[in-house]
Amino acid sequence: MKKVMLVLMIVLAISGWVMAQSATSTVDVLGAHNNNGRGCAGCHQPHSGAFGAGYKGATDTGNFALWGQDASPLYGKSIAFGDGGNFVEVLPSSIVSNGTNDAEIGGILLCLSCHDGQVTNTNMMTNQLYEQKVGLLTNTAYGSNPIPTLLGKDGSTAGNYENDHPVGTNAVIRASTANGLTYANGVFSVTPGSNYEKFVMNYGWPSLQPGKWGMQYGVNAAGSAFPTCTTCHDQHVMTVYTSYGTYGIANDKGGKYYAKLFFINGPYNPNVVITDGKSAPSTTQFCRQCHFGEANEANNTFTIPTTFQ
């Protein structure tokens, strides 16, 4: 009987893993960024840049190919992110790269040209989370009040970015060198056999790993890595994360599909409710990539699996 139960437990574990490998979507994976039918052209104008969408801001906005929103109201703005506004980001003064501010332009400025809501146009946005509106967010812990999508006009104080996760040159991503996450010359790496590698084998490190979708962060003047909006968010696929060869999850060599929401850049499924306290939800694991001090593996606990699906 004990042998039968053991085999059954193994089968169930493998079944759960297979589910995590084959997540699919009930809606178009571009989701909210289909822009009520405008689709790709809602952000990317194939002709005339933002001028092709009717915006007449700074000349460089119209000359920047394939961006369809007017970002010029944000040029040079100082935005205080985080608790107490302690992380101040001074946005670039132009949408044109100067060779060192690409991460700030592509990863912060362009995102806020749609998601600011205070000094930029709302761009057809309803300021309610798409997943909530169409019924994809089933976890009742989120409540029924509309979840906003405009950071600078979220229903609290106008222009309030203090309740938003810090991004920009002053919000440094700290390597956890003692635990095996190192950083040098603009690249994070994992020490074989370290606690961080054990975490990677359990969840992965999609936001920090070098490769296809990783390394979505900037490097400031001091040579330190800093997060942008696209460190945490993949703006092109809302509901499914596709792994690839260097992903890192145990037994995952690429081509597996994991459920996610909110355009997160990695497995992130808030609809899974953990009630036994014996596994780690993918939502928590995603944050632990950078906040590793709160990870199980950083606290001498190595047998807690990740629940992906």
Summary of the structure (lengths in Angstrom):
residues: 309
radius of gyration: 20.6
end to end distance: 29.3
largest distance: 75.9
contacts: 944
relative contact order: 0.13
helix: 31%
strand: 12%
